[in-house]
Amino acid sequence: MKDNKDRDEVLAAVKGDEYALMYADKSLQKDREIVMAAVKKDGNALEYADKSLKKDRKIVMAAVKQRGRALHYADESLRKDKEIVLAALKQDGSALSHADESFKKDREIVMAAVKQNGEALGYADESFRNDREFVLAAVKQDGRALYGADESFRKDKEVVLAAVKQNGNVIQAADKSLKKDKEIVMAAVKQEGGYDYVQYADKSLKKDREIVMAAVKQKGWALEYADESLQKDREIVIAAIKDNGYALQFADKSLKKDKEIVMVAIKNDEGTIEYADKEIRSDKVFMKKNITDKSLLERFFIDNKNLIYNYEIAISGSGGFQIFFDISKAAYEYYYDDDELLESHIFDDEEVPEEFSIGDWHDLCEGFDLSISEGCYELGCCSLTIDSVDSVDESYSLGLNEKELKDLGVKIIREKQTTMDELVKPGEIKYFFSGTEEHQGTWTYKLKTKEPFDSRKLEMTVCEVESREMVTSVWYDYDDKGEEFELWAFGYDQVRTIEVVEVDKTQVDGKLKKDYQEIRYFEFKDAHSNKFWEVSVAGSTVTARYGKIGTNGQTSVKELDSPEQAQEHATKQAAGKLKKGYQELQKNAEG
């Protein structure tokens, strides 16, 4: 749409693009024909119509017939119109949430809503959540409505059975007594994805052959949830591995020695040879004949004359790192007021004048000997598992903390990261680029050694980063040729924060000379971060302090030409933090 004031152009646009009305001139958002065309394309376009047309019964009726939840944008008077509300509910029962409160107590209205969308029960008056007729109608339409009903219905067999027939996953919400009911559990298992619901059944039904057989035929992985007695059942195990060869890992040890069983698994996927018994994997004739993938043969064949031990060492949890280095004052001033430009340059390789170039994030990390794939793991916030690939019997699991690591015999090498503050001498001003990454996930190392795993050969370097202890490297000390230790697999989420920082030590004791400072204090907390940012203005001086909550953090000071400019600068910086999700806490201090 080139001209949002051209009536013909706007009319054509709204017929093809549901969002076009948003960009139309206000005068055309009052045009009845244009608005009618827009809501017929997408009822939610009613949001952008002029207030006068949100009171227009025909327009609102057309909108809710196309999209029931468009009722949200209708004038209050029409949300009290029973015919319009019923039309909205016929299209989407959850539109009940936008209806007038009086309708949430109306039996006809509520029944229409839950029959179209069972979860609409959650928007109805509380009395309906105790009404069996309405609860039953709701769970028949959407089993998840059981979560919104009164808890007493979780013991009602008819209601729960109707719910799990519609959505087997709802068995989680059933009362314990009904998780022992074979009819209910079988109804859940027969649903799409029902193999996974066996885990919620009572122990007694995990021993039920009919239920477990139904589950493993749907998805072999369900063998994991079967009782040990059925993991020894040859017929059930074969049914499971025919669907998914990797279910072999859940079979009883005796069946992992059975060549017929193992053959069924490797015909499904040769990689399942990993879970066969050592006796089979050391059978050279069997292995060479049946494992055609050379890499799998090399990895899983056990040569009793030249034994190679294979282990997987996995670290799961959270951690992070910080990188920083000094930059020129000109580069600092170039980026200081433009976070977006800095992020585009570092993360998206946006070109800037050479004198202001800092570099690509990955290259910067490598310059600090940090791999983009290997994590830095926080002590006390991660777990460590060491598993033999060759044997299910050799396994370690512990918390990644100093005590448990030392008890296992792991060698810990300690280092301390220099801070920006330590790099600036009294009387100096220096400028830095600073980048932090908080990450959470799992990193798996592969160890190939000629001797059994020796925890005393496992080494970890621990570095203190802003009062947090991070494992910055993991190594296994081996000597012989043909042995290997490497990061093999990883999967993680990360949050990265970058900024340019001024550290000013020209003021005596680092204190401002003004009598009063206005301080604004912000915190950012999520699954990966727990940090603060504080800005104070004293005359024409702006001081920023930031870091992990509970620490003193880092400090930067900026001198502006006037108190007004200082206030404007601090306000702009604070607005940027709010935009990034920081929460402000009020704080004033005498200085």
N, C-alpha and C positions, 0 to 999 in steps of 0.2 A: 504494500500500500504506500504509494508515493505521496499522495496528498490526503491527509486525514480530514480535510474539510470538504472534499469533493464527494457529494452525496452518492452519485452513481458508482464511484470507485469504492466507497466504504460499503455500500450495499452488496456489491459483488464480492468484496473481501469477506464479509461476515458469513456469506453463504458457503465459503470454502475453508475458512479458518476460524475456529471457535474462540481464538484470543483476539481477533481483529477489533472487536468492539472496545477492548481495553484501550486501544491506541486512537480510536476515533475522537474527533473534536467533541467537546461537551455538548455543543448544539445538536450534534447528530446522535448523541446518547439519549436525547429526548425524542428522537424521531421514531414513531411507533412502528412503522414498516421495517425500519432497519433493525430495531430491537427484536421484533417478532421473528425476523429471519435468523437473527443470531441465536435466540433461545431454542429455535427449532433445530439448529445445528448442534448446540450443546446448551442444556438448561443452565449450566453454571455461568453462562454469559450474563445472566440476570444480575450478577454482582456488579457489572459495569454500567448497567442501565441507570438512567436518571431516577431519582427518588419517586417522581410522579408516576413512572411506569412500573415501579415495584408495587404500586397500589392497583395497577390495572389487572382486573381479574382474568381476562382472556390471555394476556401475556404470561402471567404467573402460572395459569393452568397449562399453557403450552410448555413452559419451562419444566414444571414438575413432572409432566407426562414423559418428557425426554430424559430427565435426570431428577429422581425423587429428592435428592439432598439439596437441590436448588431451592427448596422451601426455606432454607437458611437465609436466603437473600430477599425473600418476600417481605412486604410490609407486615408489621405486627397484626394488623387487622385481618389479613388474609391467612395468617397462620392460625386464626381462630375459625376459619371457614372449613366446615366439615367436608364438603365435597372436594375442595382443593387438597386437604390433608389426606383424604382417602385415595385420591389420584396419585399423590406423592408416594404413599405407602405401597400402593399396587406396583410401583416401579422399583422402590427400594424401602423395605421395612425400617431400615435404620434411620430414615427421615423422621421417625417419631421423636428423635432427639431435638428436632427443630420446631416441633408442633407446640401449640399453646399448652401450658401446664394442665389445663382442664381436660384435654384429650388423653393425657397420660393416665387418666383414671377412667376413661370411657371403655367399656368392655368390647364394643364393636370395633373401635379404632385399634385397641391393643391387639385383639385377635387377628385383625387384618395385617398388622405389622409383623407379629411373630410367625404367622403362616408364610409370609414372604421372606423374612429374615429372622431366624430364631434368636440371634443375638440382640434383636430389638427389645427382648425381655429386660435387658439391662437398663433401658431408657424408660420403661414403664414405671408406674407407681409401685412402691415396695409391696403393696398388698398382692399384686399379681405374681410376685416371686414366691409367694406362699400358696398360690392357687394351682392345684394339681392339673386342672383342665388346661390352663395356659402354659404351665411348665411342660406338659406332655406335648402340646402342639409345637412349642418352641424347639424342643430337643429332636423332634421328628424332622424338623426342617434343617436344624443345625445342632449336632450333638454338643457343640461347645457351649450352648446355652445353659447346660448343666452348671457351668461355673458361675453363672449369674443368678441361678435359682437358690432358694433357701437350702442350707446344708442338709436339712432333714431328707431331701429328695435323693441324696447320695446313697441312702439305704433302701430306697424304693426300687425293687427289682424291675417293675414294668418301665419306670422312667429311665433307669440306667440302661436297660436292655435296648430301649428305643434309641437312646443316645449313642451307644457303642455301635449299633447297626448303621447309624448314619456316619459316625466318626469314631473309629476304633481307639484312637489316641485318648479319648475321654475316659477310658478305663482307669487312667491315673487318678481321676477325681472320685472314683467309686469308693464306697466304704470297704474296709478290710473284709467284712463278711461276704461281700459280693465278689471280691477278687478270688474267693474260693469256689464261686459258682461256675460250674463247667459250661453251662449254656451261655453265660455272659462272656467268659473268656474266649470261648470258641467263636462267638459272634465278632469279637474284636480281632481275633487272629485271621478270620476270613476276609477282613477288610483289606483294601490295597495298602501295602506297607504294614500289614498286621503282624508279620513275623517279628517285628520289633516290640510288639506289645506283650509278648510272652514274659518279658522281664518284669512286668508289673503284676503278673499273676501270683497267687499264693504259692508257696513252695510245694504244696501238695499237688498242684496242677502242673508244675514243672517236671513232675514225675509221670504225668499222664501221657501215655504213648500216642494216643490219638491227637491230642493237642500239639505235642512237639512235632509229630510227623507232618501235620498240616502246616506248621510254621516253617519247617526246614524245606518242605517242597516249594513253598512260596519264595523263600530266600534262605540259602544254606547257612548264612551267618547266624541264624537263630539258634544254631547248635550251641553257641556260647552261653545261652540262658537255660539250657536244658539241665536237668539233674545229672549228677555224675553217673548214675546207673544207666541213663539213656545215652550218655556220651560213649558208653561201652557197647551200645546196641548196634550191631553191624548194619542192619537194614536202615536204621535211621541215619547213621553216619554216611552210608553210601548215597542216600537220598540228598543229604546236605552237600556233599562234595561234588555230586553231579551238577548241582546248581552253581556252586562256588567252591572251587578246589581249595581255596584258602581256609575253608571251614575245617580242614584237616588239623589245624592248630588247636582246635577245641576237642578233638577226639581223644579218647583214652590212650595212654602210652602203648597199651597192647596192640591197638589197631594201627598205630604209627609204625609198627614192625611188620605189618601185614602187606606183602607186596601187591596183592590184588587191590587192596584199598588205596595204597599209594599210587598205583597205576591209574586208577579212576581219577585221582586228584591231578596228577601231572598231565593227563590227557586234556583236562580242563584248562590247566595252566602249568607249564613246566616250573615256574617259580615256586610252586608249592612244595617242591622237593626240600625246601628249607626246613619244613616241619616233619619230615620223615625221620625215623629213628636212625641213630648213628650206624647201626648194623647194615641198614640198606644203603646209606650214603657212603659207606666204606667198601661196598661191593662194586669193584671196578667194572666188571662186565655189565652189571645192571645199569650203572650210571652212564657208561659210554653208549650203551645201546638205546637208552630211553631219554637222556637229556641231550638234545641236539644243540641247544644254545651254549656255545663254548664259554661265555662269561659266567653262566650259571654253573656249568660243570666245574670250572676253575674255582668258583667261590664255595660251592657246597660239597664237592667231593672230598671225603676224608681219606687222606693218604696216611695210613698208619706207620709207614716207614719214614715219611717226611711230614710230620704233623704241622699244620698251620692252624692257628686259633684265630677265629674271627669274632669281633665284638662290636657292639653299637653302644656308644656313650652319648646319652641325650641329656640336654639341659633345657628345662622348661620354666618359664616365668618371665619376670620383667627386669629391665636394666636400662642402661643408656650411657652416653658419653658426652664430653664437651671438647670442642676444638676452638682454639683462638690464636691469633697472631697479630702483631702490630701492623697498622696501615698508616698512610699519610693523613695529615690533617685535611688535605684537600679531598681525599676519598671519603673520610668521615663526614665532612660537610655535604658532599655530593649525595650520600645516602640517608643522612640522619632523619630528614623529614619525609622520606619516601620509602616506607616498608615494602610497598608493592614493587617498586623498581629493584630493590635489593633482592627480593625473592625471585623475580623474573630473571635476574642476572645469574644468581647462584643455582637455581633449580631448573630454569628453562633455557639457559645459555644465551640470554638476550645480550646482544652486543652493546658495549658502552665504550666511551673513549678509553684508550689504552692506559692512561694515567690513573683511571679509576677502576680498572679491572681487578677483580679479586680471584675469580676462577670458578670452575664447576664443583658442585658439592662432592661428587665421587672422587675427583682428583684431590680435593682438599683433605678428605678423609685418608686417602692413601698416603698423603704427605705426612700424616700423623701415625702411619703404620696401622691404620684402622681399615679393616675390610668391610665393604658394604654388605657382605653376606654373613660375616661372623658377628655375633652379638657381644655385648659387654654385660655381664650377668651380676645382678646385685645380690650380695651375700644376705641371706635371710629372706629373700623374696623369690627364690627359685628352688627347683628340685633337681636331683641328679639320679639318673638310672644308668646302670651298666649291665648289659645283657649279652650273653654268649649267643652268637648266631648258630652255633653248632649244638648247643645243649640247653634245654629249657630249665635244667637244674641249677645252672650257674647264673645268678642274677643278684644285683645289689640295687637298693633303692634308699635314698636318704635326702635330707634337706641340704641345700647348698649353704651351709654355715660352717664357721671355723671349727667348732667342736666336733661335729660329725665328720668333717673332712680329715681332721687330725686323728680322730679315732680310727678312721679307715687307713691312715698312713699316707694320705695325699700330701705332697710337698707344696707348701705355700710360700711364694716369694713376694715380699711386700715392696711397693713403690709409692711415692707421693707425687701427685700432679701439682706442678707450680701454678699458682693463681695469677691472674692479670695484675692484681694489686701488688704482688711480690716482685713483679717485673718493673714497677715504677718506683724510682727513688724519691725521697723527700725533695720537694722543690721542682719536680718534673711534672709535665703533662704528657701523657701518651694516648694514642688512639688505637683501638683494636677492632678486628672483626671477631665476633663470637657466634658459634653455632652449637646447638645442643640437639641430641636425638634421644627420645625416650621410646623404647621398643618392648614389645611383649610377644612371645611366641615360643617355638621349640627349635633347637639347633642340634643336629645329630652328627657325631663324629664316627668315622669308621676306623677300627684298629685291626691290623693284620699282623700277627706276631708268631714267632716260632716257639714261644713258651706261654703257659697259661697266664692270664691277666695278673699283674702284680700291682696293687694299688700304690705301692711305694714309688713306682715309676711314673705315676700320674702327677704332673706339675701344673700349678695354677699361679698366675701372677695377679696379685690383688693391688689395686690402686685406689687411693682415697680421692674421690671427686666430690667437692663441695659437701664434705662430711658424710658422704655415702661410700661404702666399700664395694668396688666393682671388680669382678674377675675380668681382666682385659685380655688374657690369653690362656689357652689350655694346650698342654703338650704331654705326650707320652714318650719317655726316654727309652729308645731302643737303639741297638747297635748293629745288628746283623743286616746284611743286604737282603732284599726281598721282603722286608717288613715295611709296613705303611701306617701312617696316622694322618688323617685328613678330615676336614669338614666335608660331609657327604650330602647332607640334605638340611634344608631350613625352611621355615615358614613363619612369618611374623608380621605384625602391624607396627607402624612407627609414626611418631609425631615429631616434626622437626621445627625448631625455632631459631631464627637468625636475627642478628642485629649488629649495629656498629656502636661502640662504647668509648666514652672518654673517661679516663681515670686521671683526676686532677689532684696532685699533692702539693700544690703551691700555697694552700691556705694552712695556717698554723693549726696543728692537731686535726686538720681536716674539718674544722668547724666553721660554719658560716658566721659572719659578723653581725647579722641582723638580729633584732630582738624577737621577731615573730616569724614563724614559718607556717604557711598553710599546707597541710599534708593530705594527700589523697592516697589511699591504700587499697590495693586490689589483690585478689587471690584467684588462682586457676587450679581447679582440682578435677581430675578424671581418673580413669583406670591406669593411665600412664604417667600423670604429672601431679605434682603437689608443690606449686611455686607461687611466689608473690612478686608484686611490682609496686613500687611506691614512688610518688613524685612530690617534691616540696618546692615551693616558690618563696624566696626571700629577696625582696627588691627585684633586681634584674637577673638574679641567679636562679637557675633551675637545677635541682639535684634529683637524680633518679637512683633508686636502690632496688636490686632485684636478686632473686636466687631461690633456693629451696626453702620452703616454710620451715622455720626452726633454726635457720642459720642466719648469719649477718649479711650474707650475700655479697654482691659486688656493688660499687658506687661509681656513678659518672656525674660530672658537673658541667653545666653549660652556662656561659655568660651571654646574656642578650643585651641589646642596646638600651632597653627601657623596661620598667616593671610591667608595662602593658604588653610588650612583646613577650616577656617571660610568661605572663599569665596565658596569653594566646598559644604559645608553644606547648605549655604543660597541658592545656585543655585539649589540644589536638592529639598529643600523645596518649592522653587518657581515653579519648574517644576511640583511638585505634585499639587499645587494649580491650575495651568493652565490646568492640566489633569482633574481636577474636575469642570472646567467651569468658573473659575475666569478670568476676563479681566484685563490686566496690563495697568496702566497709568504711564507714565514716571514722576519721581519726584526725584530731588537731593536737598540736604540741607547742608548748613554750620552749624557746631555745636560747 
